[in-house]
């Protein structure tokens, strides 16, 4: 299935499940994991406070929109998922204004940010609904596999086609099938790390 086919499949999936091609009400989850309502449930503030102690890297998810323009957003919730088949995943808020354009593209590139790219992260963390040009002054080139933007200076990049999309509460869980990847900066730079609401640097003992 080509990129166009992947885009059609992604859009069809989102429409069938009620996931947002544009911002809208949440859909019913695909699978009920636990029946009934739990007696105790953590609130959002408690979750942010506790889970803020889990350090993450930072990525920028990019794609080429239908009109040929680049689109992207900063993302912490990225992970490797499977080696066979080669899959990665990320989570995106259902209210994201960038995700519908990426879904329609059917492909995306995960750009893993290096320790010296915190300002780049701030640029892509701005909502697309503000009209800001996130790519202004940013060097990038299109990937060979999907044509998605690869950002200059990234620690690594992973070029993917959309494999599946699942609902997860107020987020969507996006699985990508890896088509091509590389770590152009090798061991010369460390990752950009986010911990307890602040950028951090890794330090060797």
C-alpha positions, 0 to 999 in steps of 0.5 A, a space after each residue: 500500500 502506497 502513501 496515498 493508500 495509507 492516508 485513505 486508510 488512516 482517514 477512513 479509520 478516524 471517521 469510523 471510530 469518531 477520532 478527530 479529523 478535526 477537533 470534536 467530541 471523544 469517541 467510544 474506546 475500541 476495547 473495554 479493558 475494565 467493566 464498570 467505574 473504578 471506586 478510586 481514580 487519580 485526578 489530572 493534577 496528581 497524575 501530572 505531578 507524579 508522572 512528571 518524575 518520569 524523564 523522557 526524550 523529546 521529539 518533533 513529529 513531522 509530515 507533509 500536508 495535502 497542500 505540500 506544506 510541512 506540518 509538525 508538533 513537539 511530542 514527548 510520548 514516543 517509544 519503540 514498540 516492535 522489531 518484527 514488524 518494525 513499529 514505533 508509537 506516539 500519543 497525540 491529544 485528540 484536540 491537536 490541530 496538527 494531527 488531522 493533517 498528519 493523519 491525512 498524509 498517512 506518513 510521518 517522521 519522528 525527529 529526536 531532538 538533541 540537547 542543543 535544540 530546546 528552542 526548536 522544541 519550544 517553536 513546535 510546542 505552539 498550537 497550529 491554531 495560532 497560525 504561527 509558522 513553526 518551520 520559519 527559520 528551521 532547516 529541513 529536507 524531505 525524507 526519501 521514503 515518505 517525503 516527510 520533513 527531516 529536521 536539521 540537527 536532529 539526534 536521530 530520525 525515524 521515517 514511518 507510514 501510519 500502521 494503526 490508530 487506537 483511541 486512548 481516553 483523551 489521546 490517540 495512540 498512533 502506530 507507525 511502520 518504520 520505513 527508514 531511520 538513521 542517527 546522523 549525529 552519532 555519539 557527538 551529542 546527547 538527547 534533549 531530556 524533559 523532567 519535572 516540567 524543565 529541560 535537563 542534560 544528561 550527566 556522566 558519572 
